[in-house]
Amino acid sequence: MTDGLYRQDPLLPEQREEFEEDLVSFCDRELDLLGDLGGLEVLYAGGSSLLWIEGLAQRVGERGSVTALDADGDRVEATRGNLGNADLPAPVRIAAGDVLRPPFGPRSFDLVYSAGLFHELDVGEGDAARALSALAAVTRPGGRVATGDFVDSVPAAQLEDERLDAELAEASLGKKLFGVGPPERLVTLHREVLSGVRWRVCPPVWIRHLDRVVLAEDEPAHLSGLPPGTAERLRGRREALRERVRREGYTRPATVYVEGTVPGGRRG
Ligand SMILES: C[S@@+](CC[C@H](N)C(=O)[O-])C[C@H]1O[C@@H](n2cnc3c(N)ncnc32)[C@H](O)[C@@H]1O
């Protein structure tokens, strides 16, 4: 996660430009997998970054709409604050809430899409199939539910970072994150809920200067509140990861794209 890191920008202006260019390319590559979205009412589930909302708004155009749903109220507020300057081509609204209990009526959207939600989902609160079923319930019959997320099929420094985040979330907050796994795990999950499931794995996308951004991050605040033994162990892992990032850069995972149709309707 790179949002909010500009407060102590470790990048020179031209590096920042290259970094943002690569983030946009990554986002475009993932969103292009959705195909033609013109005129669709889209729920962007589990996220509120302006980059992704803007990409979706450009694709649905003025006849469509984008609604973003994120459990993180601070991120929701920050994006709401930035929306005013964004001049988006489609109506956009942003809601704070849980994908397990989406605050929308049944059959409200043509497409429900998430990017990077599932690996951060707390499956102690309700399993991932329940989240997917809840998202399918707000999708119109014949509409699509589509998911993009990281997978562990290619070794990457970011995978160790995600494992550390998950361990820290469990030790400090008691959360059990779904985490990053093989592509088949997300595919199986979609087959439990949707019909006509199709999927593909895409190679990692390198993001210039992401290593500098990651190395400039402060130690996670929760670490200092843990029992000393656990804190020391996680600090050791974090330092080893930082050494690895200095050596090889912040190497990135592959992603999986998986989509299926909500049964019923003409296309289901
Ligand atoms: C790795 S980030 C994905 C970032 C995303 N691409 C974006 O545009 O913000 C995961 C996001 O999922 C959100 N999230 C995690 N669990 C959630 C839940 N149960 N309901 C709604 N959002 C959730 C987090 O707050 C976070 O914003």
The ligand as an SDF file (V2000), in Angstrom:
LIG
                    3D

 27 29  0  0  0  0  0  0  0  0999 V2000
   -4.7020   -3.4730   -0.5850 C   0  0  0  0  0  0  0  0  0  0  0  0
   -5.9650   -2.3250   -0.3390 S   0  0  0  0  0  0  0  0  0  0  0  0
   -6.6550   -2.2370   -1.9610 C   0  0  0  0  0  0  0  0  0  0  0  0
   -6.4780   -0.9070   -2.4860 C   0  0  0  0  0  0  0  0  0  0  0  0
   -7.4340   -0.6180   -3.6210 C   0  0  0  0  0  0  0  0  0  0  0  0
   -6.8660   -0.9940   -4.8870 N   0  0  0  0  0  0  0  0  0  0  0  0
   -7.8470    0.8290   -3.5630 C   0  0  0  0  0  0  0  0  0  0  0  0
   -8.2090    1.3630   -4.5800 O   0  0  0  0  0  0  0  0  0  0  0  0
   -7.8830    1.4080   -2.4910 O   0  0  0  0  0  0  0  0  0  0  0  0
   -7.2760   -3.2200    0.4580 C   0  0  0  0  0  0  0  0  0  0  0  0
   -8.4590   -2.3540    0.7740 C   0  0  0  0  0  0  0  0  0  0  0  0
   -9.5100   -3.2290    1.2030 O   0  0  0  0  0  0  0  0  0  0  0  0
  -10.2070   -2.5750    2.2560 C   0  0  0  0  0  0  0  0  0  0  0  0
  -10.9200   -3.6140    3.0180 N   0  0  0  0  0  0  0  0  0  0  0  0
  -10.4040   -4.6450    3.7050 C   0  0  0  0  0  0  0  0  0  0  0  0
  -11.3880   -5.3810    4.2560 N   0  0  0  0  0  0  0  0  0  0  0  0
  -12.5580   -4.7930    3.8910 C   0  0  0  0  0  0  0  0  0  0  0  0
  -13.9140   -5.0820    4.1520 C   0  0  0  0  0  0  0  0  0  0  0  0
  -14.2700   -6.1420    4.9100 N   0  0  0  0  0  0  0  0  0  0  0  0
  -14.8590   -4.2830    3.6360 N   0  0  0  0  0  0  0  0  0  0  0  0
  -14.5190   -3.2050    2.8770 C   0  0  0  0  0  0  0  0  0  0  0  0
  -13.2270   -2.8870    2.5920 N   0  0  0  0  0  0  0  0  0  0  0  0
  -12.2650   -3.6590    3.1000 C   0  0  0  0  0  0  0  0  0  0  0  0
   -9.1270   -1.8800    3.0380 C   0  0  0  0  0  0  0  0  0  0  0  0
   -9.6530   -0.8470    3.8430 O   0  0  0  0  0  0  0  0  0  0  0  0
   -8.2340   -1.3510    1.9070 C   0  0  0  0  0  0  0  0  0  0  0  0
   -8.6590   -0.0800    1.4940 O   0  0  0  0  0  0  0  0  0  0  0  0
  1  2  1  0
  2  3  1  0
  2 10  1  0
  3  4  1  0
  4  5  1  0
  5  6  1  0
  5  7  1  0
  7  8  2  0
  7  9  1  0
 10 11  1  0
 11 12  1  0
 11 26  1  0
 12 13  1  0
 13 14  1  0
 13 24  1  0
 14 15  1  0
 14 23  1  0
 15 16  2  0
 16 17  1  0
 17 18  1  0
 17 23  2  0
 18 19  1  0
 18 20  2  0
 20 21  1  0
 21 22  2  0
 22 23  1  0
 24 25  1  0
 24 26  1  0
 26 27  1  0
M  CHG  2   2   1   9  -1
M  END
$$$$
